[in-house]
Amino acid sequence: MSGTIKRYRFMAIFSGVMSLLLWFVELPVKHLLHNDSLATSLTWIPIVHGYTYPLYVLAAINFGLKARVPLKNLLFYILAGTLPIASLIVERRVARRYS
């Protein structure tokens, strides 16, 4: 179970950071600043985020099944990855409870 928690925590933190970069760096540069050269240099952020979130979902499902959490909590863990800071908050709660 220790490896499952570590995988979930890593993916929650990584996904949270990528979500923060997407919401507060890439999107404002692209849509508010209209700086094409800077936006072009930041195209890696949505690509990495696009690959990271499904891996986070798989890690959350794996953790939820191994820890035998209720379905409501499992869905909460999965949906926490959709908001920039929520996955980081849920990761801390999981670490306190299951470590």
Buried (B, 14 or more C-beta within 10 A) or exposed (E): EEEBBBBBBBBBBBBBBBBBBBBEEBBEBBEEEEEEEEBEEBEEBBEBBEEBBEBBBBBBBBBBEBBEBEEEBBEBBBBBBEBBEBBBEBBEEBBEEBE
